[in-house]
Every structure is written in structure tokens, then in C-alpha cells.
Amino acid sequence: MPREMVESMVLAGNPDRCAAQLARALGPRITSVTVRPHLVKGQTTAEVLEAFATRVFPKALELRSAAKA
């Protein structure tokens, strides 16, 4: 499977990288996002979801808004 296809469906990396990936994917036709966390050793599901909700998603929206301006 080509890397571009994988990256269009999966977010991976630190919160800033994930936010940048998500910002590129967000568009007017996107009405929802499904989060299926994959944990690394020592992480909890709650930690991953909290990071997504407080660091990734807000940053992605900020990047998307800046790109439109």
C-alpha cells in the first residue's frame, strides 16, 4: 500500500506531527473523526485520548484555519 494512502487514514507520531497530518486531511466533507488508539508500552488509552482531545485536534483546527487564511 502506498505511503500516501496509509497517511491519509492513519495518524502517527508526536502530537504536532499528528496535528499536521490531521489538518491536511480535514475538509468540508469531513463530518466526523474516529479515534482508535494504539498504545505504546507505558501508555494508557485515557492518556492517548486526552492528548488527542487537548493537543492534537485543537492544533489541527488551528493549522487548518491558518491554511485557509
DSSP file (Angstrom, degrees, kcal/mol; ACC not computed):
  #  RESIDUE AA STRUCTURE BP1 BP2  ACC     N-H-->O    O-->H-N    N-H-->O    O-->H-N    TCO  KAPPA ALPHA  PHI   PSI    X-CA   Y-CA   Z-CA
    1    1 A M              0   0    0      0, 0.0     5,-0.0     0, 0.0     0, 0.0   0.000 360.0 360.0 360.0 132.6    0.0    0.0    0.0
    2    2 A P    >>  -     0   0    0      0, 0.0     4,-1.9     0, 0.0     3,-0.6  -0.297 360.0-122.8 -63.3 145.1    1.5    3.4   -0.9
    3    3 A R  H 3> S+     0   0    0      1,-0.2     4,-2.9     2,-0.2     5,-0.2   0.870 110.8  58.6 -55.5 -40.5    2.7    5.6    2.0
    4    4 A E  H 3> S+     0   0    0      1,-0.2     4,-1.1     2,-0.2    -1,-0.2   0.872 105.8  49.0 -59.9 -37.9    0.3    8.4    0.9
    5    5 A M  H <> S+     0   0    0     -3,-0.6     4,-0.6     2,-0.2     3,-0.3   0.924 111.7  48.2 -68.2 -44.2   -2.7    6.1    1.3
    6    6 A V  H >X S+     0   0    0     -4,-1.9     4,-1.9     1,-0.2     3,-1.7   0.942 111.0  50.8 -60.3 -47.8   -1.6    4.9    4.7
    7    7 A E  H 3< S+     0   0    0     -4,-2.9    -1,-0.2     1,-0.3    -2,-0.2   0.726 103.2  60.0 -66.1 -20.9   -1.0    8.5    5.9
    8    8 A S  H 3< S+     0   0    0     -4,-1.1    -1,-0.3    -3,-0.3    -2,-0.2   0.644 117.6  30.8 -78.1 -13.2   -4.5    9.5    4.6
    9    9 A M  H << S+     0   0    0     -3,-1.7     2,-0.4    -4,-0.6    -2,-0.2   0.595 117.5  51.7-116.3 -17.3   -6.0    7.0    7.0
   10   10 A V     <  -     0   0    0     -4,-1.9     2,-0.5    -5,-0.1    -1,-0.2  -0.974  59.9-151.9-131.6 135.3   -3.7    6.8   10.0
   11   11 A L        +     0   0    0     -2,-0.4     2,-0.3    -3,-0.1     7,-0.1  -0.894  26.4 166.9-101.6 135.2   -2.1    9.4   12.3
   12   12 A A        +     0   0    0     -2,-0.5     2,-0.3     5,-0.1     9,-0.1  -0.995  29.9  40.3-149.5 142.8    1.2    8.5   13.8
   13   13 A G  S    S-     0   0    0     -2,-0.3    -2,-0.0     4,-0.1     0, 0.0  -0.788  91.6 -22.1 123.5-165.3    3.9   10.4   15.7
   14   14 A N  S  > S-     0   0    0     -2,-0.3     4,-2.6     1,-0.1     5,-0.3  -0.267  75.2 -93.6 -74.7 169.2    4.1   13.1   18.3
   15   15 A P  H  > S+     0   0    0      0, 0.0     4,-2.5     0, 0.0     5,-0.2   0.858 124.9  51.5 -55.5 -38.8    1.1   15.4   18.8
   16   16 A D  H  > S+     0   0    0      2,-0.2     4,-2.1     1,-0.2     5,-0.1   0.916 112.0  46.0 -65.6 -41.9    2.5   18.1   16.5
   17   17 A R  H  > S+     0   0    0     -3,-0.2     4,-2.4     2,-0.2    -1,-0.2   0.922 113.7  48.8 -66.1 -43.4    3.1   15.6   13.6
   18   18 A C  H  X S+     0   0    0     -4,-2.6     4,-2.8     1,-0.2    -2,-0.2   0.905 110.4  51.9 -62.6 -40.8   -0.4   14.1   14.2
   19   19 A A  H  X S+     0   0    0     -4,-2.5     4,-2.7    -5,-0.3    -1,-0.2   0.908 109.6  49.1 -62.4 -41.8   -2.0   17.5   14.2
   20   20 A A  H  X S+     0   0    0     -4,-2.1     4,-1.7     2,-0.2    -1,-0.2   0.912 112.2  48.2 -64.6 -42.0   -0.3   18.4   10.9
   21   21 A Q  H  X S+     0   0    0     -4,-2.4     4,-1.2     1,-0.2    -2,-0.2   0.933 114.0  46.5 -62.2 -45.6   -1.4   15.1    9.3
   22   22 A L  H  X S+     0   0    0     -4,-2.8     4,-1.9     1,-0.2     3,-0.4   0.901 107.7  56.3 -65.9 -40.8   -5.0   15.7   10.5
   23   23 A A  H  < S+     0   0    0     -4,-2.7    -1,-0.2     1,-0.2    -2,-0.2   0.887 106.2  51.1 -58.4 -39.6   -5.0   19.3    9.4
   24   24 A R  H  < S+     0   0    0     -4,-1.7    -1,-0.2     1,-0.2    -2,-0.2   0.815 112.8  46.8 -66.8 -28.7   -4.1   18.2    5.8
   25   25 A A  H  < S+     0   0    0     -4,-1.2    -2,-0.2    -3,-0.4    -1,-0.2   0.743  89.5  98.7 -86.3 -24.1   -7.0   15.7    5.9
   26   26 A L     <  +     0   0    0     -4,-1.9    -4,-0.0    -5,-0.1    -3,-0.0  -0.397  46.5 147.5 -68.9 138.4   -9.7   17.9    7.3
   27   27 A G    >   -     0   0    0     -2,-0.1     3,-1.7     3,-0.0    -2,-0.0  -0.944  62.3 -83.3-158.3 175.3  -12.0   19.4    4.7
   28   28 A P  T 3  S+     0   0    0      0, 0.0    -2,-0.1     0, 0.0    -1,-0.0   0.774 123.9  55.2 -60.4 -27.4  -15.6   20.5    4.3
   29   29 A R  T 3  S+     0   0    0      2,-0.0     2,-0.6    -3,-0.0    -3,-0.1   0.589  84.7  96.8 -83.8  -8.6  -16.8   16.9    3.6
   30   30 A I    <   +     0   0    0     -3,-1.7     3,-0.1     1,-0.2    -3,-0.0  -0.720  40.3 163.6 -83.1 118.8  -15.3   15.6    6.8
   31   31 A T        +     0   0    0     -2,-0.6     2,-0.3     1,-0.3    -1,-0.2   0.512  61.5  15.8-113.7 -10.0  -18.1   15.4    9.4
   32   32 A S        -     0   0    0      2,-0.0     2,-0.4     0, 0.0    -1,-0.3  -0.990  57.7-144.9-158.6 160.9  -16.5   13.1   12.0
   33   33 A V        -     0   0    0     -2,-0.3     2,-0.5    -3,-0.1    -3,-0.0  -0.998  13.3-147.6-130.5 132.5  -13.2   11.6   13.1
   34   34 A T        -     0   0    0     -2,-0.4     2,-0.6     2,-0.0    -2,-0.0  -0.881  10.1-156.7-101.6 129.1  -12.8    8.1   14.5
   35   35 A V        +     0   0    0     -2,-0.5    14,-0.0     2,-0.0    -2,-0.0  -0.926  17.7 171.2-109.1 121.8  -10.1    7.6   17.1
   36   36 A R        -     0   0    0     -2,-0.6    -2,-0.0     2,-0.0     2,-0.0  -0.795  25.8-149.9-126.8  86.1   -8.7    4.1   17.6
   37   37 A P        -     0   0    0      0, 0.0     2,-0.5     0, 0.0     8,-0.1  -0.280  10.0-160.3 -66.8 139.1   -5.7    4.5   19.8
   38   38 A H        -     0   0    0      7,-0.0     2,-0.2    10,-0.0    -2,-0.0  -0.982  21.6-142.0-115.2 118.8   -2.8    2.1   19.6
   39   39 A L        -     0   0    0     -2,-0.5     2,-0.3     4,-0.1     6,-0.1  -0.489   6.4-147.3 -86.8 147.4   -0.8    2.3   22.7
   40   40 A V    >   -     0   0    0     -2,-0.2     3,-2.5     1,-0.1    -1,-0.0  -0.755  52.1 -68.4-100.9 160.3    3.0    2.1   23.2
   41   41 A K  T 3  S+     0   0    0     -2,-0.3    -1,-0.1     1,-0.3     3,-0.1  -0.190 124.3  20.9 -52.0 129.7    4.4    0.4   26.2
   42   42 A G  T 3  S+     0   0    0      1,-0.3    -1,-0.3    -3,-0.1     2,-0.3   0.279  99.2 111.6  95.1  -9.8    3.6    2.5   29.3
   43   43 A Q    <   -     0   0    0     -3,-2.5    -1,-0.3     4,-0.0     2,-0.3  -0.662  53.2-148.0 -95.0 152.2    0.7    4.5   27.8
   44   44 A T     >  -     0   0    0     -2,-0.3     4,-2.0     1,-0.1     5,-0.2  -0.813  26.0-117.4-110.1 159.1   -3.0    4.2   28.8
   45   45 A T  H  > S+     0   0    0     -2,-0.3     4,-2.7     1,-0.2     5,-0.2   0.909 116.5  55.7 -58.8 -42.0   -5.9    4.6   26.5
   46   46 A A  H  > S+     0   0    0      1,-0.2     4,-2.5     2,-0.2    -1,-0.2   0.893 106.2  50.5 -59.9 -41.0   -7.0    7.6   28.6
   47   47 A E  H  > S+     0   0    0      2,-0.2     4,-2.3     1,-0.2    -1,-0.2   0.911 111.9  46.9 -63.9 -42.6   -3.7    9.3   28.1
   48   48 A V  H  X S+     0   0    0     -4,-2.0     4,-2.2     2,-0.2    -2,-0.2   0.926 114.2  46.6 -66.6 -44.3   -3.7    8.8   24.4
   49   49 A L  H  X S+     0   0    0     -4,-2.7     4,-2.6     2,-0.2    -2,-0.2   0.890 112.1  51.0 -66.0 -39.0   -7.3   10.1   24.1
   50   50 A E  H  X S+     0   0    0     -4,-2.5     4,-2.6    -5,-0.2     5,-0.3   0.923 109.8  49.8 -64.2 -43.1   -6.6   13.0   26.3
   51   51 A A  H  X>S+     0   0    0     -4,-2.3     4,-2.4     1,-0.2     5,-1.9   0.901 112.3  48.4 -61.6 -40.4   -3.6   14.0   24.2
   52   52 A F  I  <>S+     0   0    0     -4,-2.2     5,-2.9     3,-0.2    -2,-0.2   0.940 115.7  43.6 -63.5 -46.4   -5.7   13.8   21.1
   53   53 A A  I  <5S+     0   0    0     -4,-2.6    -2,-0.2     1,-0.2    -1,-0.2   0.835 126.1  29.7 -70.1 -33.8   -8.5   15.8   22.5
   54   54 A T  I  <5S+     0   0    0     -4,-2.6    -3,-0.2    -5,-0.2    -2,-0.2   0.709 135.1  17.7-102.6 -21.9   -6.3   18.5   24.1
   55   55 A R  I  X5S+     0   0    0     -4,-2.4     4,-0.9    -5,-0.3    -3,-0.2   0.765 124.0  39.5-118.2 -44.8   -3.2   18.7   21.9
   56   56 A V  I  ><S+     0   0    0     -5,-1.9     4,-2.6     2,-0.2     5,-0.2   0.979 115.4  42.4 -78.0 -57.5   -3.8   17.1   18.5
   57   57 A F  H  ><S+     0   0    0     -5,-2.9     4,-2.3     1,-0.2     5,-0.2   0.919 116.0  47.2 -63.1 -47.0   -7.3   18.1   17.5
   58   58 A P  H  > S+     0   0    0      0, 0.0     4,-2.1     0, 0.0    -1,-0.2   0.917 114.2  48.5 -60.3 -40.0   -7.2   21.8   18.6
   59   59 A K  H  X S+     0   0    0     -4,-0.9     4,-2.7     2,-0.2    -2,-0.2   0.894 109.4  53.0 -65.7 -39.5   -3.8   22.2   16.9
   60   60 A A  H  X S+     0   0    0     -4,-2.6     4,-2.5     2,-0.2    -1,-0.2   0.915 109.7  48.0 -61.5 -43.3   -5.1   20.6   13.7
   61   61 A L  H  X S+     0   0    0     -4,-2.3     4,-2.4     2,-0.2    -1,-0.2   0.896 111.7  50.7 -64.3 -39.0   -8.0   23.0   13.6
   62   62 A E  H  X S+     0   0    0     -4,-2.1     4,-2.3    -5,-0.2    -2,-0.2   0.928 112.0  46.4 -63.2 -45.9   -5.6   25.9   14.2
   63   63 A L  H  X S+     0   0    0     -4,-2.7     4,-2.0     2,-0.2    -2,-0.2   0.891 112.1  51.2 -63.4 -40.0   -3.4   24.8   11.4
   64   64 A R  H  X S+     0   0    0     -4,-2.5     4,-1.5     2,-0.2    -2,-0.2   0.911 110.3  48.7 -64.7 -42.9   -6.4   24.3    9.1
   65   65 A S  H  X S+     0   0    0     -4,-2.4     4,-1.3     1,-0.2    -2,-0.2   0.911 111.0  50.5 -63.0 -42.3   -7.7   27.8    9.8
   66   66 A A  H  < S+     0   0    0     -4,-2.3    -1,-0.2     1,-0.2    -2,-0.2   0.868 107.6  53.8 -64.1 -36.0   -4.2   29.3    9.2
   67   67 A A  H  < S+     0   0    0     -4,-2.0    -1,-0.2     1,-0.2    -2,-0.2   0.827 107.4  51.0 -68.5 -31.1   -4.0   27.4    5.9
   68   68 A K  H  <        0   0    0     -4,-1.5    -1,-0.2     1,-0.2    -2,-0.2   0.784 360.0 360.0 -75.1 -27.0   -7.3   28.9    4.8
   69   69 A A     <        0   0    0     -4,-1.3    -1,-0.2    -3,-0.1    -2,-0.2   0.476 360.0 360.0 -72.4 360.0   -6.3   32.5    5.6
